[in-house]
Amino acid sequence: MEKRLEVISELAQKTESKIVLVVFDGLGDIPIAEFDGKTPLESAKKPNMTSLARSSSLGLMDPIAPGITPGSGPGHLGIFGYDPLKNEIGRGLIEGLGIGFEFTEEDVAARFNFATMDSSGAIIDRRAGRIESNEAALLCGAIQEKIKEIDGAKVFVRHVKEHRGVVVFRKKGIGGNLPDTDPQKTGIPQLEPIPLDEKSKPTAEITKKFIYQVNAILSGRNYANTLLLRGFSSNIELPSFERLYKLKPCAIATYPMYKGLAKLAGMRVVQGCNTLEEEAKALEENWENFDFFFVHIKKTDSAGEDGNWDAKKKVIEEGDRTIVSTALKKKPEVICITADHSTPCKLKSHSWHPVPVLIHSPASIPSDESNIDFSERQCARGTLGRFNALDLMPLLLSNAGKLAKFGA
């Protein structure tokens, strides 16, 4: 365990106080002229967050470091206090854990999107029109039926949600050090799976053959006729969140990836949530059994990636009405609202912009400005300043009275 976590763990102490951490995925944004020069967060009608902002500490947070664009996995690792630069975890492992796949030491996993390519092999839609879950599940079943083993590696194909799935290659001695085949843009072919070390050479060959066979199975379809692989990873372990921070943590999310991240950290994951209303209900129903709640809101990120400003604004408003409202009613000692990264509608992708942070507690230092609100620009002037995501958990613990003094 790194020294920073050792110190925090030694200072952490069990108390009766409770913490609610609400993460709006991809919340951060940049102003757009045609929307009065505002971001979705600035324009959203969010009375609960506005009320909280006026009595909270506000700031900006870098998920990784200034200028670095984070993926959702690294973004959440930082929020939970695990250094994403020292704990590189591929989305394949995380997504697999989220759907309950039982990994072994011989496994290499990758997450995939169903995608659409044209007759020249160029990718024209990286998400195959965001096909429905039932159709994607049928395609996964068809692939699994025809591909069970490649070069001595057992092949497991599992549907995750919507256009996403996971493939696991199981063979002793193979490595997971491969870059994505997803080119992250359209108009060009998918990338070759090039091994980055000797141990991953067999995995690269298995991956090439897997893609070739999948393309043959899906040929003739107008869309969802290929797949793009991301986040290759072998199985790893993280220090237990519960033991590190002396907390009893609960994770509430709709998407498997975030359940997988929470499971990897050792959180108890609530199952069966598909809507914000169900997440809010889960928060209420589990209130007496835990003292730390991680609640994840996904659709802000999806709307940002689609460039849909209005949809992103609507998700923020729905999150305020459901989850934030419920958290306020339960009156925890600490409420934190933030994001794992920014997904500006103008860019239609993750970005390097810092994310807004709100921390509400009896020890908050609110701004003395009038008409304060929770937004990117208001947070830039907040009393928390700009800090790294690795500092968030110590701040939450301190605000909850859960960190002892360091030194004499």
C-alpha positions, 0 to 999 in steps of 0.5 A, a space after each residue: 500500500 502506498 504511503 499516502 493511503 497508509 497515513 489516511 488509513 491510520 488516521 481514519 476512525 469509525 463514527 456514527 456520521 454518514 457520507 453521501 457521494 453523488 457522482 454525475 458522470 461527465 457532469 462538467 461542461 463548457 459554455 455554448 453560445 447558442 444556449 446563452 453562453 451557458 453550460 447545462 449545469 448552469 441552466 438546469 433548474 435544480 433547487 436542491 443543489 442550488 440550496 446546498 451550494 449556498 451553504 457548502 464549500 465549492 471547488 474544482 477537481 482534476 480527476 487525474 492531473 491538469 490537462 489529462 483527459 480521464 476515462 470513467 475508470 481512472 476518474 472513479 478510482 481517483 474519487 475513491 482515493 486510489 491513484 489511477 496512475 498507479 492502479 491501471 485497471 481496464 474497463 474489461 475487468 470492471 464491466 465483467 465484475 459489474 455483471 457478476 463474471 467470476 474471474 480467474 488469474 488466467 483471464 484477460 478481459 476487454 470491454 467492447 462496443 458493437 459498432 458499424 463499419 462500411 464496405 471499406 472497413 472504416 468505422 462509421 458509428 462507434 456505438 451502432 446507433 446505441 442499439 437496444 439491450 435485447 438486440 445486443 444480447 442476442 448478438 452476444 449469444 450468437 457470437 458465444 455460440 460460434 466462438 468458444 475457443 481460439 488458440 487454446 484460449 477459452 472465450 467468454 462473450 457476455 452482454 453488459 448493457 445497451 451496445 456494450 459487452 465484455 469478452 474474456 480470454 482464459 489461458 494460462 500465461 497470457 497478458 493483458 497489455 494491449 491498446 484499444 482497437 477502438 480508434 475513438 473517431 469515425 472515418 477510419 478502420 479499427 486499430 490493430 491489437 498490438 502487444 506491448 510486451 512479450 506476454 501479451 503477444 499470444 493475446 494479440 493473436 487471439 484478439 485478431 482472430 476473434 475480431 475476424 470471426 466476429 466480423 464474419 458472424 455479423 457480416 450482412 448487417 447494416 449496423 452492429 456489424 463489428 465490435 471495438 475493443 477497449 480496456 484490456 485488463 488482467 485481474 487485480 486487487 485493490 486495498 479494501 475501501 472499508 478497511 482503508 477508511 473504516 467505513 461501511 460502504 454502499 454503491 448504488 448505480 444503474 450501469 454494470 461498469 460502476 458496480 464493477 468498480 465499486 465491487 473491486 473496491 469492496 463496496 456492497 453493491 445494490 442490485 436491480 436499479 435501472 432508473 434514478 427513481 429506483 436509485 433514490 429508493 435504494 438510498 432510502 431503503 439502505 440508509 440504516 445499514 451503511 455510513 457511506 453511499 456512492 450514488 452514480 448517475 450515468 446519463 449526463 455522460 451519455 448526453 454529453 457524448 451525443 452532443 445533446 445539451 437539452 438532454 444533459 440539462 434534463 438529466 441534471 434536473 432529474 438527478 436533483 429531483 430524485 437522488 439529491 432530494 432524497 439525500 437532503 431528506 436523510 440529513 447526512 453529515 456530509 453530502 458531496 456532489 461531483 463528477 468523474 470527468 467532464 463531457 462537454 456537449 460541444 466536444 462530444 467526448 470526455 475532456 481535460 476540464 476540471 469538474 465541479 465539486 460541492 461539499 456540504 457539512 457543518 464545517 463547510 465554508 460557503 462563498 460570501 457571494 450573492 446568488 451562489 449556485 452549483 456550476 462550473 464557473 461558481 465552483 471556480 471561485 469557491 473556497 475549496 480552490 482547485 485540487 486533485 481527486 486523490 484529496 477528495 476522500 480525506 476531505 469527506 472524512 474530515 468533514 464527517 469527523 472521521 479523520 484524527 489529527 496527524 502528528 503531535 
